Each structure stands twice: as structure tokens, then as C-alpha cells.
Amino acid sequence: MKKLKARKDAIVARAGVEKSLRSLTNCEVIEGHARFTAPHTVSVNGKTLISGGSSSTWEAARDSSRPECAIFHQFVHDGRRFRAAAPFDSRGSAVGLEFAQMYRRFGSEVTVIEQAPRLLPHEDEDISAAVLDILAKEDIQVALNAHNVAVKATDQGLNVHNFTGTHLLVAAGRVPNTDDLGLDAAGIATDERGYIHVDEDCATSARGVWALGDCNGRGGFTHTSYNDYEIVAANLLDKDSRRISDRIYCSAVYIDPRWHAPE
Ligand SMILES: Cc1cc2nc3c(=O)[nH]c(=O)nc-3n(C[C@H](O)[C@H](O)[C@H](O)COP(=O)(O)OP(=O)(O)OC[C@H]3O[C@@H](n4cnc5c(N)ncnc54)[C@H](O)[C@@H]3O)c2cc1C
């Protein structure tokens, strides 16, 4: 795991997103938890940032050759909030299966506990069957139709749905982390699950504020988050009316279909 993490850290460091942001003219990077305190006003580390003033509306920004706008960037997190009965998100349990195969190949005994009647319930049924077969060949146990799953600590370890193990990884869907952003103060509406409501251009209900990425609930992937940026940039800078609904949905599950005999 140490080697794996070191490799991951090296790849992340090479990507250098932060370095590249810090090197941009007219872009200031501030570390801290930001919250809206009023429409177009964000507070971070005790500082108040005012974005474009009250005249910084969608139209004003659109007509400016160098619009000053704060693009508020939020995220959704996995696992830290366990929603046992929640519907699966668009990734449809891919993350759990990716980790299941990874840990099995590192030598752990792995059981996947799934509430749906089949794995990857958003995929076609033949895909679910093929994935079940791939995992079974690697001796990964799969329990389907698992409802009302409870976790109990026992002398032998953690007991979950009648399986006992040393560790439990919860990958039961994601919730938007939008509850501590002061959205009410800015008049930014969310839906009943907490996702920021956006229109086809990623604009929120507050004029001059856009929500990109996982927090708007319209994608849930790295490439859809990036495409949100492309949509906003095209609309604001190029007067090109790109829209979320023009996006062609695509996703991949990163499991390895080839079975390797244990060495
Ligand atoms: C385990 C796992 C596996 C995944 N695998 C894939 C995959 O294979 N392919 C894929 O396309 N997608 C994958 N995803 C999803 C992908 O990571 C997200 O869709 C993507 O990172 C969303 O980008 P984002 O910019 O919206 O949010 P993030 O990448 O989460 O970035 C949000 C940023 O905002 C910061 N932030 C949050 N709140 C505040 C605040 N109040 N003030 C200041 N800063 C704040 C955060 O610290 C973070 O830096 C995976 C996600 C997980 C959890």
C-alpha cells in the first residue's frame, strides 16, 4: 500500500494543477473553507471577497472581454456519510467493485454486499452477469439483494450482513457537500438531495453565480466536471451556447477482466 500511495502521489504531483493555477496571471489561490455571506460575497479565512459587485450579472459578464467572476467549486464525497437506503448515483457502484478487485489482488479476502438484485444495476444485464463472473473467478464473494444492512462489532471482527471481516469499505453512493456553503445567504437553490440547481449553462438561481462539477448533480465524473467548465467558458468568453444536455454520456468501470492466477 505504501508503494501504491507513493506512485499515486507522484502522478498527482506531476499533474501539477495547483502549480499551474498559482502561475496564472490574475488568479489568486486561497486555501480555506469558503462560504457565501450574501449574494456575490464569499467569506474565507475571515476575509470577504466580493465578486464583481451587484452589477456582475450574467449579461454583464457575457459582454465583458475579461469578466471578473467567482466560479464556486464544490464537491461530493464518498463514504464519509453512509446512506444505506439511498439510491445509487450515476456511477452505479463502480467504485466499490474497483476497490473490491484491487484489494483482492493485494491478497485480501473480499465480499461485496449489494442491495440491488444485480451488480452495476445501471448497466445492461449482460454486463452485470459478465462482471459477476469476472469477480467470481477471482474468489470475490458477492451478496446481492442485501437490504437493511447493519454493522456489528464482534470478538471476531466486524459483522456485516452475516459476513465477518477486519475492515469495511462503504461505497454506498454520494451526497453533495453543500450544506455549509451559505447558499441561502446567496439565494442559491438546491434540489431535495442538496445538489445545486443549475440551468443548461451551469448558471444557478443567483445571477452571476455558476456551479460546476459534482455539486450540481448533472454529471458526477471528472470529464463531466471539466465539460461544465468548457460550457461556462464557451458561454461567457466565446458567446458559444454550449449546453449540458448536448453532452454525450459516457463512463467506464475500471476493473480488469483478465483473471490472473495468484503467484
Ligand atoms: C473513489 C472515487 C473514484 C472515482 N473514480 C472516477 C473515475 O474513475 N472517473 C471519473 O471520471 N470520475 C471518478 N470519480 C469522480 C470524480 O472524482 C469527481 O466527479 C470529480 O473529482 C468532481 O470534480 P469537482 O471539481 O466537481 O470536485 P472535486 O474534485 O471534489 O474538487 C472540489 C474542490 O473544492 C474544494 N472545496 C470543497 N468545499 C469547499 C469550500 N467550502 N471552500 C473551499 N474549497 C472547497 C475541495 O477541497 C476540492 O479541492 C471518482 C470519485 C471517487 C470518490
The ligand as a Tripos MOL2 file, in Angstrom:
@<TRIPOS>MOLECULE
LIG
   53    58     1     0     0
SMALL
NO_CHARGES

@<TRIPOS>ATOM
      1 C1        -13.2350    6.8750   -5.0790 C.3       1 LIG1
      2 C2        -13.6420    7.6870   -6.2830 C.ar      1 LIG1
      3 C3        -13.3580    7.2180   -7.5600 C.ar      1 LIG1
      4 C4        -13.7160    7.9710   -8.6880 C.ar      1 LIG1
      5 N1        -13.4020    7.4950   -9.9310 N.ar      1 LIG1
      6 C5        -13.6920    8.2360  -11.0190 C.ar      1 LIG1
      7 C6        -13.3310    7.7950  -12.3150 C.ar      1 LIG1
      8 O1        -12.7540    6.7210  -12.4860 O.2       1 LIG1
      9 N2        -13.6260    8.5620  -13.3870 N.ar      1 LIG1
     10 C7        -14.2570    9.7570  -13.2490 C.ar      1 LIG1
     11 O2        -14.4830   10.4350  -14.2460 O.2       1 LIG1
     12 N3        -14.6330   10.2190  -12.0260 N.ar      1 LIG1
     13 C8        -14.3640    9.4840  -10.9020 C.ar      1 LIG1
     14 N4        -14.7360    9.9290   -9.6640 N.ar      1 LIG1
     15 C9        -15.4960   11.1800   -9.5760 C.3       1 LIG1
     16 C10       -14.5760   12.3850   -9.7100 C.3       1 LIG1
     17 O3        -13.5430   12.3100   -8.7390 O.3       1 LIG1
     18 C11       -15.4260   13.6250   -9.4820 C.3       1 LIG1
     19 O4        -16.5270   13.6060  -10.3610 O.3       1 LIG1
     20 C12       -14.6190   14.8880   -9.7340 C.3       1 LIG1
     21 O5        -13.4770   14.9410   -8.9130 O.3       1 LIG1
     22 C13       -15.5100   16.0870   -9.4420 C.3       1 LIG1
     23 O6        -14.7680   17.2470   -9.6710 O.3       1 LIG1
     24 P1        -15.1730   18.5580   -8.9130 P.3       1 LIG1
     25 O7        -14.2270   19.5830   -9.3990 O.co2     1 LIG1
     26 O8        -16.6340   18.7900   -9.0010 O.co2     1 LIG1
     27 O9        -14.9350   18.2330   -7.3640 O.3       1 LIG1
     28 P2        -13.5830   17.8610   -6.5820 P.3       1 LIG1
     29 O10       -12.6000   17.1830   -7.4710 O.co2     1 LIG1
     30 O11       -14.0360   17.1370   -5.3590 O.co2     1 LIG1
     31 O12       -12.9810   19.2760   -6.1850 O.3       1 LIG1
     32 C14       -13.6810   20.1590   -5.3130 C.3       1 LIG1
     33 C15       -12.6770   21.0500   -4.6320 C.3       1 LIG1
     34 O13       -13.3790   22.0460   -3.8890 O.3       1 LIG1
     35 C16       -12.8030   22.1580   -2.6040 C.3       1 LIG1
     36 N5        -13.8570   22.6230   -1.6890 N.ar      1 LIG1
     37 C17       -14.9740   21.9900   -1.2890 C.ar      1 LIG1
     38 N6        -15.7110   22.7530   -0.4590 N.ar      1 LIG1
     39 C18       -15.0390   23.9040   -0.3390 C.ar      1 LIG1
     40 C19       -15.2770   25.1190    0.3920 C.ar      1 LIG1
     41 N7        -16.3690   25.2890    1.1560 N.pl3     1 LIG1
     42 N8        -14.3640   26.1140    0.2960 N.ar      1 LIG1
     43 C20       -13.2670   25.9760   -0.4930 C.ar      1 LIG1
     44 N9        -12.9940   24.8650   -1.2040 N.ar      1 LIG1
     45 C21       -13.8640   23.8450   -1.1100 C.ar      1 LIG1
     46 C22       -12.3250   20.7430   -2.2870 C.3       1 LIG1
     47 O14       -11.3470   20.7390   -1.2820 O.3       1 LIG1
     48 C23       -11.7880   20.2960   -3.6500 C.3       1 LIG1
     49 O15       -10.4660   20.6960   -3.8450 O.3       1 LIG1
     50 C24       -14.3930    9.2090   -8.5280 C.ar      1 LIG1
     51 C25       -14.6840    9.6830   -7.2320 C.ar      1 LIG1
     52 C26       -14.3190    8.9260   -6.1290 C.ar      1 LIG1
     53 C27       -14.6370    9.4770   -4.7510 C.3       1 LIG1
@<TRIPOS>BOND
     1     1     2 1
     2     2     3 ar
     3     2    52 ar
     4     3     4 ar
     5     4     5 ar
     6     4    50 ar
     7     5     6 ar
     8     6     7 ar
     9     6    13 1
    10     7     8 2
    11     7     9 ar
    12     9    10 ar
    13    10    11 2
    14    10    12 ar
    15    12    13 ar
    16    13    14 ar
    17    14    15 1
    18    14    50 ar
    19    15    16 1
    20    16    17 1
    21    16    18 1
    22    18    19 1
    23    18    20 1
    24    20    21 1
    25    20    22 1
    26    22    23 1
    27    23    24 1
    28    24    25 2
    29    24    26 1
    30    24    27 1
    31    27    28 1
    32    28    29 2
    33    28    30 1
    34    28    31 1
    35    31    32 1
    36    32    33 1
    37    33    34 1
    38    33    48 1
    39    34    35 1
    40    35    36 1
    41    35    46 1
    42    36    37 ar
    43    36    45 ar
    44    37    38 ar
    45    38    39 ar
    46    39    40 ar
    47    39    45 ar
    48    40    41 1
    49    40    42 ar
    50    42    43 ar
    51    43    44 ar
    52    44    45 ar
    53    46    47 1
    54    46    48 1
    55    48    49 1
    56    50    51 ar
    57    51    52 ar
    58    52    53 1
@<TRIPOS>SUBSTRUCTURE
     1 LIG1         1 GROUP 0 **** ****
